[in-house]
């Protein structure tokens, strides 16, 4: 029980350096582009979720490492989605953009994470729940990739 408590504690705290690194990568390495950093992080989240899911019982260190890795990786794209949205819209739409990403983030977290995920696990077990999580990672990658060209165009127009 104490190992589990520490793992969840570290899950949350790992998000701080993970978020900072994700922001730094998007600013410095990808020169203001949010999509590449978010996609890399979400691919790694999918890997960590699969490791957590498929790890045979009796390997708590692997479970704990995967959980901390998920914490390190998940908060970066969560933070960047709002910044990404602000980068893609004109200044006059910045407030609406921030509000909409916040609204859908809240509704997705409150509605899906609580109600829908509970329903999936009740009806299809934890395997079904993990399948939904992995599918969600890949769906987020696809949706972020849809902004790839617009992000490049937006950055180029700001340079002019």
N, C-alpha and C positions, 0 to 999 in steps of 0.2 A: 504494500500500500504506500509506503513512504517513497519507493522508487517511482511509482506512478505519479504521486504528487509532485516530485521533483521534475519529472518529464513534462507535466503540464505547465509547471512554472517556467521551465526553460523554453517550452513551445512559445509562450507569450513573449518572453524576454528576447528570444532569438529574432523576433520580428523587428526589433529596433535596428540592429546592424544590417539585417537583411533589407529593410526598407531604405536605409541610408545608402547601401551599396547599389541597390536597384536605381535609385535616383541619380547617383554618381555615374553609373554606367550609361543611363539614358542621356545625361548631360554631356559628359566628357568623351566617352567611347563612341556613342552613337550620335554625337553632335546635336542633341536636342530632340532626337527621335525617340518616342516612347514605345512604339510597337516592337522593335527588336528586343529590347530589355524585357518587356512584358511577356513576349512569346517564349524567350529562353527560360524565364522564371516559371512560366506555366508548364512547359515541358518537364522541367525538373520537379515541379510539384507533382505532376502525374507519375513520374518515376518514384518519388518518395511515397506517394499514396499506394502504389502497387507493391512496393517493398513492405510497407506497413501491413497491407492486406494479406500478402502471400507468404509472409515470414512464418515458418512453422512455430507452433507453441514451444516455449522453453528457451527462447532467445530474447530475453527482455532488453539486452543492450541494443540489439538490432531494432526492436520496437521503439525504444527511447530515441535512438539516433534518427530513425525515420520521422518520428513525431517532431523532434526538434528541427529537422530539415524542413518539414512542412511549415512550421512556424516561421523559420528564417525566410522561406521563399514566398509564402502566400501574401504577406502584407505589402510587399513591393508593388505588385500589380494592382492591389486594392488602392494603394495611394496614387499610383500613376494614372489610373483610369480617369480620375478627376482632372489631373493636369493635362492628360492627353485630350480630353474633351475641350478644355479651355484653349489648347493649342490649335484645335481644328475649326473653331468657330470665330466669326468676327467679334471684335471687342463689344459691340452693342448686344451680343447674345451671351456674353460670358456668365452673367448671373443666372440666366435660364439654363444654360448648359450645366453649371455647377449644381443647380437645384435639381435638375432631372437625374443626373448621375447619382446624387445623394438619395433622391427618392427611390430610384430603382435599386440602389444598393441596400437601402433599408428594407424595402418590400421583399427583395430577394432573400435577404438574411432572415428577416422576421417570418416571412411566409414559407419560403421553401425550406430553409434550414430547420425550422421547427415542425411545421405541419406536414409538408410533402415528404421530407426525408423520413420522418416517423412512419408515415404511411407506407413508403417503399420498404423500410426495414420490417415493419409488421407483416407485410404481405409476401415479400421475396427474401427476407432474411438479410444478414449483413453482407452476403455476397452481392445481393441486389443493390444495397446501399453503396458499396464500394464501386460497383459498376456505374452507378449514377455519378459518383464523384469523379471517376476517371473520364467518363463521357463529358462531364461538365468542364473538365480541364481542356479537353480537345475542342469542345464547342467554343470556349473562350478564345482559344488560339485561332480558330477559324474566324470568329467575329473581329478579333483584333487585326488579323491579317487583311480584312476587308478595308481597313483604314490606311494600309501601307502606302498606296499611291497618293492619296489625299494628303497624308502627312508630309510626304516629300514635296508636293506642290505647295502646301501651306508654308513650309520652311523656305522654299525658293522664292515665293512671293514676298516674304518678309525681308529677304535679303535685298530685294530690288529697291 
